[in-house]
Amino acid sequence: MRISVSNNCIGCGACSTISPEVFEIYRNSAIADQTKIYGNEDSCIDAAINCPVSAIKIEEY
């Protein structure tokens, strides 16, 4: 799984609340730590579903 965050991100923090292991807010935008996705896939999917601006994209391998 690979995660990307688009420029639509408003930095609301929903993703970092749902999946703090993977997402962090930096300079008013979310970033995803690709090295920490494994084992946290379900919370990453929840973060993408709950993103109010649909800025989180998940790609399956």
TAZIUR-V753845 format. One record per pair of residues at least 4 apart in sequence whose C-alpha atoms are under 6 Angstrom apart, sorted by the first residue. I is the first residue (numbers start at 1). J is the second residue. Records with the same first field share a line. If there is no record, write none. Layout:
I->J / J
This chain:
1->59 / 60 / 61
2->58 / 59
3->57 / 58
4->56 / 57
5->55 / 56
6->55
8->55
9->29 / 55
11->28 / 29 / 30
15->19 / 47
16->20 / 23 / 24
18->47
19->43
22->32 / 33 / 36
23->31 / 32
24->30 / 31
25->29 / 30
37->41
48->56
